[in-house]
Amino acid sequence: MWQTRIDFLDPAEAAAKLRPLGGLALLDSAMRHEMLGRYATVAVSPFASFTVDGLGASLDGTRLAGPPLDALRGVLARYPIQTLPGLPPFQGGAIGAIGYDFAHHLERLDRPPGLDPAKPVLRLNLYDTILAFDLRERSAWIVASGHPAADADREVRARHRMAEIGQALAAPMPIRPQRSRKPPAWASSVTRESYATAIEAIRAYILAGDIYQANFAQAFTARLDADFDAFRFYLDLRAANPAPFAAFLEYGDLAVCSSSPERFLKLSGTAVETRPIKGTAPRSADPAEDEALGQTLLASEKDRAENVMIVDLLRNDIARVCRPDSVDVPVLCGLETYASVHHLVSVVTGELKPGADGLDLLAASFPGGSITGAPKIRAMDIITELEGRPRGIYCGSIGWIGFDGAMDLNIAIRTVTFENGNEDGARTATLQAGGGITILSDAAAEYEETLAKAARVFDAFKAAR
């Protein structure tokens, strides 16, 4: 491994400068936090692309044999690294998005209408050179592994790539793209009435003993001009809704903007952490009222019960690949405050058992229980029945899997996708928002909760006008 320290700059500014090199990935702790928001990563010009669709895994368009995660394990094993001490934990590997519908490769599930077998449900780009940021220490490095060059040529490639990145960073800031001139006209997948009908259907399933809870979401879609700039929107989103697990990913036909507050899985060595969010209350501009809203959430019997159910689910999920008796819950229903909402957040930890790796952990836990329900498989089938569409990236995961085996993934909520493919060249923006439904849920309150979760994302679109 090779590295060079550079002058500190904002990760979004670095991303803007490097974006012309293609394949931009920004993992952005836009909400500063001593631990959760400490690190950020910018990467461009990947040397390979790993995808999974309905038929299986591919590397740069060539089909790979075997189950997708086994294929991914084999690809990552080709590029071993020894991480450099004292630097941020991610120093090269795969960055990208694992869509919620990747679960069909892991479990037997009902298939939603419209699930296109040719459309990728997992996209991971492989990066040999990255910009690594320690936001707490205001430090930044260019780190390069030299992959995929042969061992004798790796240093030459690494130094060439670091020089290329350094040169791009030294260039003047590009002119920021103009904001869109038209506000989007959003269409929802539900009305208030049909949303309430779905909530009552879930309550009926709970009373029948099928499930304890299920996460139900509505989808908002809008057509945007072909020249709508997703990165400019992301800059507005990170200002409107800063979050510790935010991200911007750019592919040829797809851009992903995420302002997620939720960590799905972190693996460091053998140490596992997941941070499920269950329980939400809106913020208030009045400090006293805002404090009261947070305390009311903290005391809510319904929200605490919902959180505890998901904690139990996640304890069972990670216990499948962790050492016996290592699974612990150091935080249960802690109150965390974000730009537009308060959340109840728990922390579940464990230690991987010998022979297990991060991809085993992913297979045992995906998708996260906080956005499915319990029991997970039955809840997911009910979600498919009632939502009636694929979820795409929403409620999947965005983040990194290192060549060294470490991993950090979010839950892809507060996330907007921009897709090309309309005949007139327009782009389609999709935003989804949902919540966990229990027997104590009130349909009107749950509907308003989805709007509270989406509010700051809608605000960013207003800024983008």
Beta strands, then each sheet from edge to edge (+ up, - down):
strand 1: 2-6
strand 2: 25-28
strand 3: 39-43
strand 4: 48-53
strand 5: 56-59
strand 6: 62-63
strand 7: 93-98
strand 8: 122-127
strand 9: 129-134
strand 10: 139-144
strand 11: 187-188
strand 12: 213-224
strand 13: 245-250
strand 14: 254-260
strand 15: 263-268
strand 16: 271-274
strand 17: 277-282
strand 18: 328-337
strand 19: 341-351
strand 20: 373-374
strand 21: 397-402
strand 22: 407-410
strand 23: 415-419
strand 24: 427-437
sheet 1: 1+ 10- 9+ 3- 2+ 13- 14+ 23- 24+ 12- 11+
sheet 2: 1+ 10- 9+ 3- 2+ 13- 14+ 23- 24+ 12- 20+
sheet 3: 6+ 5- 4+ 8- 7+ 21- 22+ 15- 16+ 19- 17+
sheet 4: 6+ 5- 4+ 8- 7+ 21- 22+ 15- 16+ 19- 18+
end
